[in-house]
Amino acid sequence: MAEYGQLIVLNGAQEGQVVPVREKVTIGRSESNTLRLTDLQVSRRHAVVLGSGQGVIIKDLDSGNGLYVRGVRVTEQLLEDGDMIRIGKQQIRFEQKQPQELGSCKAPVEKSAIEAPSSIESKEASVLYKSFFRSPHSSASAIELKGLQKRLQAVYIANQAIASEQSLDKVFQTVIDQIFSLVKAHNGLILLKQDDKTELSVEFVHNRDPETTVHVSSSIITRVFENGEAILTNSAAEGMGMGGGESIIQQNISSSMCVPLTHQSECLGVIYVDNHGLDNAFNDSDLELLVALAASAASAIKNAQYLKQLEQSYQDTLLALANAIELRDHYTVGHTWRVTNIAMEMARELGWDEEKIKEVQTGGVLHDVGKIAVDNAILCKPAPLTEEEFAQMKVHPERGADLLRDIKFLKPMIPYCLYHHEKWDGSGYPFGLKEEYIPQEGRLMAVADAFDAMTSTRPYRKGMAPERALNKIIEKKGTQFDPLMVDALEKAYKKGKIEQILQDYHKSEACSIACPFCSTYIRFEESIEAGSQIRCNVCHKTIYLLQQNGRFYGNLTPPNGVE
């Protein structure tokens, strides 16, 4: 029976239990269920998971306390890899079974070892593209017509798959997968130009043996990129030259193809594939096919790059908003970035997928946006707040949610704003929600927010040492904080993930500076010199080190004479 994935119970009495997802998995408190959860908040027949070749669906069976996927209550949901499911108090992660891959994308690449063969076949890629889609000759046989139809159908199907992807990494994977399904290749590479740099960089590698270094010819790659040629090499044993006295046959490369990735007359990079051990593995028809695929791949890559730039602009806009809010309260500068990064590390420990972690990043940046509605006198008060002042401060979660409610693409961030001051025992604000009735995003932010507040210095108190703050939070596990979230913080801390985020108030002034963008202190080696560049681990800005009167300070723009 086919297996479509697995369910992993992350907490509770069944913690660690793994259940394969085949055609049907029932979940509930009854002993008759495939996955039995003894939690009293779970119904006897709570949910069912159905697997098929089209995907895996989870359905609520009219349970008393509902079914939650990605923090949202659902009656039926198509599951994606990494989805977090909550049933009663149990957090369950769904892991989709991945199709058998042709190889790993982690193989090392050596671009300089192989020089161009002395005998190669090259054609202008644009000419090959036109010839691929030419009308068949009137005298073409039935076999030839059938072959042409098969090639066009293959490219059509491949183009559909490539065009359906938006993430750059997924575009790379889909492009290479489609190529490997149509030609007899062992290795495949995608190389792209980077902004203003002239040298191409390897963006994706796919091969059958991840332990083997992929050897490619720098001169062939350069020729394809600069001239727009499509190159085919075959019968490599015929004495074709290699750098360093090696021959292509010694590397066992019998055939290779390299074509440009061209989008509207702009060459974005190249695609390279090769075959080891099979002479004449590729022919002119394969080269035409690769050129046709490269054309649609280039469009998909360019669109994904545009989308990535748009997302970066969106993130930069949100960061500017958060920065404007923090400038009103210089006592907490850097808080937003630290809380965001702490929450992201916790989310990784919880097994949340990368899409959800990107949401955590945005939600973290916006979690205190409601403070824009709090009076400056309260926000910047260099002393503990009075009861009346604290009552005014307590409105900021609701004000933040109000600001985001009418912006469609920011609605998913509302839980990060609205619930990050709720407490596990119901004593928090603004609604006094309790336990799982608090959305998981709020429970995550509550722990990250509290940890940073405890370790940060204020005018009226010094920040706690991180170890002590962690122990204080652990003491409040199950009362103020969700135990699952506290465990995630503890795991991330013990792995050293949190230390680099924290503002270092026990700094040595000679070996650290305050980031000029987010004010987090950054430590560096004593041997560092003025003019060096360092990177802030919180806001990720590049900082140029300057020195005056023996003291270092940072600048976001390079000093004169430094590029």
Secondary structure, 3 states (H helix, E strand, C coil): CCCCEEEEECCCCCCCCEEEECCEEEEECCCCCCEECCCCCCCCCCEEEEEECCEEEEEECCCCCCEEECCEEECEEEECCCCEEEECCEEEEEEECCCCCCCECCCCEEEEEECCCCCCEEEEHHHHHHHHCCCCCCCCCHHHHHHHHHHHHHHHHHHHHHHCCCCHHHHHHHHHHHHHHHCCCCEEEEEEECCCCCCEEEEEEEECCCCCCEEEEHHHHHHHHHHCEEEEECCCCCCCECHHHCECCCCCEEEEEEEEEEECCEEEEEEEEEEECCCCCCCHHHHHHHHHHHHHHHHHHHHHHHHHHHHHHHHHHHHHHHHHHHCCCHHHCCHHHHHHHHHHHHHHHCCCCHHHHHHHHHHHHHCCHHHHHCCHHHHCCCCCCCHHHHHHHCCHHHHHHHHHHCCHHHHHHHHHHHCCCCCCCCCCCCCCCCHHHCCHHHHHHHHHHHHHHHHCCECCECCCCHHHHHHHHHHCECCCECHHHHHHHHHHHHCCCCCCCCCCCCCCHHHEEECCCCCCEEECCCCCCCCCEEECCCCCCEEEEEEECCEEEEECCCCCCCC
